[in-house]
Amino acid sequence: MKAIVILTAKDTNKDSTKDRGGIGGVLDTLGGILGGATSSKLHGTVVVAHDTNVVLRTDDKKTVRVDTASIDPQVRQQLAPGQSVTITTRGSGDVLTASDVQVEQGKASPQAFSRVSGTVQERSDGRILFKTKEGLTLPVDTSQVRGLPYIAPNTPATLIYEQGSKQEVRAVWIEPGDAAVSASPATEPAPSASGSAAPSASGSASPSASLPTTQKLEGLVESVGMSELTVQTSDGRHVHVDTNGVDRTTLASVRPGDIVTVTGNTGTDPDKFSATAVTKTK
């Protein structure tokens, strides 16, 4: 009699399910890591509070600029220099975005930072040469400052700082404009407290936008598009520059982070500029 052998097929579905589960688990883990890396909680002291952004000095002695436009206006109104806060942020660029702000109430003595007015003489990666009104030139380390606004050379600025254990000056923030001028409403409209160049300042303040006079705009390139640049000026504005009238060869070398001088005209909107020429200055 012949023996009959029955071969049972291996349950491939079960094994493949295990494989898919293993890969899926790895992907889930990676997704969790990547997702979690863009969100964090920062605790520290408010250095400067504007309408839709705040400068925060964290507990580990770093300075960050946070966009608070999505936060409840009533919460934003509570933010003031020296106040302790916890901010939940997302993003990884120079300017973070706030998703939640918790203000600590009832602190007996809010932290205060020192201020001195002057001008920015030079700027490089992680360093600014600051000259006070009294003529003292300070080499300032800005390597721990994130999201610092562009400030044109020789324009008014305010250095916000703290002193270390050896009385050295540690930069906390540099704000465009003169602290003494901006603190006084009566003198606020005086000559460029914001530190903007004269032509661009007159273009934004003038009620007549139909003047054919050629104007100039200087600032830091934030983004480069097919027919547009976004430039941050020394007074903190983000100007959209129409480059349709600019030679393409000239624009080919312009990159984010470059400092440029834009020649052209502004319209009724001070945050829009039509360029006829773009020149890299740095």
Secondary structure in CASP SS format (residue, H / E / C, confidence):
PFRMAT SS
TARGET T0000
AUTHOR 0000-0000-0000
METHOD secondary structure of the structure
MODEL  1
M C 1.00
K C 1.00
A C 1.00
I C 1.00
V C 1.00
I C 1.00
L C 1.00
T C 1.00
A C 1.00
K C 1.00
D C 1.00
T H 1.00
N H 1.00
K H 1.00
D H 1.00
S H 1.00
T H 1.00
K H 1.00
D H 1.00
R H 1.00
G H 1.00
G H 1.00
I H 1.00
G H 1.00
G H 1.00
V H 1.00
L H 1.00
D H 1.00
T H 1.00
L H 1.00
G H 1.00
G H 1.00
I H 1.00
L H 1.00
G H 1.00
G H 1.00
A C 1.00
T C 1.00
S E 1.00
S E 1.00
K E 1.00
L E 1.00
H E 1.00
G E 1.00
T E 1.00
V E 1.00
V E 1.00
V E 1.00
A E 1.00
H C 1.00
D C 1.00
T C 1.00
N E 1.00
V E 1.00
V E 1.00
L E 1.00
R E 1.00
T E 1.00
D C 1.00
D C 1.00
K C 1.00
K C 1.00
T E 1.00
V E 1.00
R E 1.00
V E 1.00
D E 1.00
T C 1.00
A C 1.00
S C 1.00
I C 1.00
D C 1.00
P H 1.00
Q H 1.00
V H 1.00
R H 1.00
Q C 1.00
Q C 1.00
L C 1.00
A C 1.00
P C 1.00
G C 1.00
Q C 1.00
S E 1.00
V E 1.00
T E 1.00
I E 1.00
T E 1.00
T E 1.00
R E 1.00
G C 1.00
S C 1.00
G C 1.00
D C 1.00
V E 1.00
L E 1.00
T E 1.00
A E 1.00
S E 1.00
D E 1.00
V E 1.00
Q E 1.00
V E 1.00
E C 1.00
Q C 1.00
G C 1.00
K C 1.00
A C 1.00
S C 1.00
P C 1.00
Q C 1.00
A C 1.00
F C 1.00
S E 1.00
R E 1.00
V E 1.00
S E 1.00
G E 1.00
T E 1.00
V E 1.00
Q E 1.00
E E 1.00
R E 1.00
S E 1.00
D C 1.00
G C 1.00
R E 1.00
I E 1.00
L E 1.00
F E 1.00
K E 1.00
T E 1.00
K C 1.00
E C 1.00
G C 1.00
L C 1.00
T E 1.00
L E 1.00
P E 1.00
V E 1.00
D E 1.00
T C 1.00
S C 1.00
Q C 1.00
V E 1.00
R C 1.00
G C 1.00
L C 1.00
P C 1.00
Y C 1.00
I C 1.00
A C 1.00
P C 1.00
N C 1.00
T C 1.00
P E 1.00
A E 1.00
T E 1.00
L E 1.00
I E 1.00
Y E 1.00
E E 1.00
Q E 1.00
G C 1.00
S C 1.00
K C 1.00
Q C 1.00
E C 1.00
V E 1.00
R E 1.00
A E 1.00
V E 1.00
W E 1.00
I E 1.00
E E 1.00
P E 1.00
G C 1.00
D C 1.00
A H 1.00
A H 1.00
V H 1.00
S H 1.00
A C 1.00
S C 1.00
P H 1.00
A H 1.00
T H 1.00
E C 1.00
P C 1.00
A C 1.00
P C 1.00
S C 1.00
A C 1.00
S C 1.00
G C 1.00
S C 1.00
A C 1.00
A H 1.00
P H 1.00
S H 1.00
A H 1.00
S H 1.00
G H 1.00
S H 1.00
A H 1.00
S C 1.00
P C 1.00
S C 1.00
A C 1.00
S C 1.00
L C 1.00
P C 1.00
T C 1.00
T C 1.00
Q E 1.00
K E 1.00
L E 1.00
E E 1.00
G E 1.00
L E 1.00
V E 1.00
E E 1.00
S E 1.00
V E 1.00
G C 1.00
M C 1.00
S C 1.00
E E 1.00
L E 1.00
T E 1.00
V E 1.00
Q E 1.00
T E 1.00
S C 1.00
D C 1.00
G C 1.00
R C 1.00
H E 1.00
V E 1.00
H E 1.00
V E 1.00
D E 1.00
T C 1.00
N C 1.00
G C 1.00
V C 1.00
D C 1.00
R H 1.00
T H 1.00
T H 1.00
L H 1.00
A C 1.00
S C 1.00
V C 1.00
R C 1.00
P C 1.00
G C 1.00
D C 1.00
I E 1.00
V E 1.00
T E 1.00
V E 1.00
T E 1.00
G E 1.00
N E 1.00
T E 1.00
G C 1.00
T C 1.00
D C 1.00
P C 1.00
D C 1.00
K E 1.00
F E 1.00
S E 1.00
A E 1.00
T E 1.00
A E 1.00
V E 1.00
T E 1.00
K E 1.00
T C 1.00
K C 1.00
END
